[in-house]
């Protein structure tokens, strides 16, 4: 059989059974059974010739199913999106020596409200620092420990000066540029103040 005859035979078989080219083996089988019931010469007024064409088309597609890309129902296309591994959230309460190291950054003469984050919550690369005091009107100086991002054995305190107008509902979203500079590896960083 030449390639042109094979393509012609394949197209004819799909047309006779009335199934699309991307059908599954069960679609093929159910289409054949339905047509066979309708056109069977012993049960209905169908002709032997018509019934043999249906049977021949089904046999051809069944035998060449792998070549034609007709797949099993169970072998449905895999989902192209792979599930990301889930990371359990971690809650870190900073030790007293870490908090003391953070407080050492404050300048006693500053008239800016001074805050120290006492714990953090991390899910993947999303980080939230919790400050036990409320933000005040004007500027707020916040010191956070970035040790868990760089080296968990050291505190690595970092200072941020925030304007109260940028704090909404007790929550400050660190801008992406600052986040990349001060919090390496973090996708997003938030600072949550007490109410």
C-alpha positions in Angstrom: 0.0 0.0 0.0 1.5 3.4 -1.0 1.6 6.3 1.4 -1.2 8.0 -0.5 -3.4 4.9 -0.3 -2.7 4.7 3.4 -3.8 8.3 4.0 -6.8 7.7 1.9 -7.7 4.5 3.8 -7.2 6.2 7.1 -9.4 9.2 6.2 -12.1 6.9 4.8 -12.1 4.8 8.0 -12.5 7.8 10.2 -15.3 9.1 8.0 -17.2 5.8 7.9 -17.2 5.5 11.7 -17.8 9.3 12.2 -15.1 9.8 14.8 -12.5 12.6 15.0 -8.8 11.9 14.4 -8.0 12.6 18.1 -10.5 10.0 19.4 -9.6 7.4 22.0 -9.9 3.6 21.7 -13.1 3.6 23.7 -14.6 6.3 21.4 -13.7 4.2 18.4 -15.3 1.1 20.0 -18.5 2.8 21.0 -18.9 4.4 17.5 -18.4 1.0 15.9 -20.9 -0.7 18.2 -23.5 1.9 17.6 -23.1 1.8 13.8 -23.0 -2.0 13.9 -26.4 -2.1 15.7 -27.9 0.4 13.3 -26.6 -1.2 10.1 -26.5 -5.0 11.0 -28.3 -6.9 8.2 -29.9 -9.5 10.6 -31.3 -6.9 13.0 -32.2 -4.0 10.8 -32.6 -3.3 7.1 -28.9 -2.6 6.6 -27.0 -4.2 3.8 -24.1 -6.7 4.1 -21.9 -4.4 2.1 -22.5 -1.4 4.4 -21.9 -3.6 7.5 -18.7 -5.0 6.1 -17.4 -1.4 5.3 -18.1 -0.4 8.9 -16.4 -3.6 10.2 -13.4 -3.1 7.9 -13.0 0.5 8.9 -13.0 -0.5 12.6 -10.6 -3.3 12.1 -8.2 -1.0 10.2 -8.2 1.7 12.8 -8.0 -0.8 15.6 -4.9 -2.5 14.1 -3.2 0.7 13.3 -4.2 2.6 16.5 -0.6 3.2 17.7 0.6 4.5 14.3 -2.4 6.8 14.0 -2.1 8.2 17.5 -5.3 6.6 18.9 -4.6 6.2 22.6 -6.2 4.4 25.5 -8.5 6.3 27.8 -6.2 5.7 30.7 -3.3 7.2 28.7 -4.8 10.6 28.5 -2.3 13.4 27.8 -0.4 14.3 30.9 -1.1 17.7 32.5 1.6 20.0 31.1 1.9 21.8 34.4 3.9 20.1 37.0 2.8 20.5 40.6 5.3 22.6 42.6 6.6 21.1 45.7 4.8 22.5 48.7 6.9 24.1 51.4 5.6 24.1 55.0 5.4 27.5 56.6 7.9 28.2 59.3 7.4 30.4 62.3 10.5 31.8 63.9 10.5 33.6 67.3 13.8 35.5 67.6 15.9 34.8 70.6 16.7 37.5 73.1 20.3 37.9 71.9 19.1 38.4 68.3 16.6 41.1 69.5 19.4 42.7 71.5 21.7 42.7 68.5 18.9 44.4 66.5 18.3 47.0 69.2 22.0 47.9 69.2 21.5 49.5 65.8 19.2 52.2 67.2 20.6 55.7 67.7 19.4 57.0 71.1 19.2 60.6 69.8 16.8 59.8 67.0 13.3 61.3 67.2 11.9 58.5 65.0 9.7 55.8 66.5 11.9 52.6 67.0 10.6 49.1 66.4 12.1 45.6 66.4 10.6 42.6 64.8 10.3 39.8 67.3 9.2 37.0 65.0 8.9 36.0 61.4 6.7 33.8 59.3 8.0 32.3 56.1 6.3 30.3 53.4 8.6 29.5 50.6 10.2 32.8 49.6 7.4 34.9 51.1 8.5 36.5 54.4 6.4 38.4 57.0 8.0 40.1 60.0 5.9 40.8 63.1 6.5 43.9 65.2 4.7 43.9 68.6 4.2 47.7 68.7 1.9 49.8 66.6 3.2 52.1 63.9 3.1 55.9 64.7 2.3 58.9 62.6 5.4 60.1 60.8 8.5 58.0 60.3 9.1 54.6 61.8 12.5 52.9 62.2 12.2 49.1 62.0 15.1 46.7 62.6 14.6 43.1 61.3 16.9 40.1 61.4 17.6 38.7 58.0 19.7 35.8 59.4 17.3 33.1 58.2 17.8 34.3 54.6 21.6 34.6 54.6 23.0 32.5 57.5 20.7 31.3 60.3 23.6 31.2 62.8 24.0 35.0 62.7 21.3 37.7 63.2 22.3 40.1 60.3 20.1 43.0 61.5 18.9 45.4 58.8 17.2 48.8 59.4 14.3 50.2 57.4 12.9 53.7 57.8 9.2 53.7 56.8 6.7 56.5 56.3 3.4 55.9 58.1 1.6 56.8 54.9 3.0 53.6 53.3 1.7 51.4 56.1 -1.9 50.3 55.3 -3.9 48.5 58.0 -0.8 47.8 60.0 0.9 46.2 57.0 3.9 47.5 55.1 4.8 45.8 51.8 8.6 46.1 51.1 9.1 47.4 47.6 10.7 44.9 45.2 13.9 46.9 44.7 14.5 47.2 48.5 13.5 43.5 48.9 16.2 42.4 46.4 18.8 44.5 48.1 18.2 43.9 51.8 16.4 40.5 51.7 18.3 38.3 49.1 16.4 35.4 47.9 13.0 36.6 49.2 10.2 37.0 46.7 8.1 39.3 48.9 8.6 40.8 52.3 5.9 42.3 54.6 6.2 44.0 58.0 3.1 43.6 60.1 2.6 46.0 63.0 0.4 45.4 66.1 -3.0 47.2 66.0 
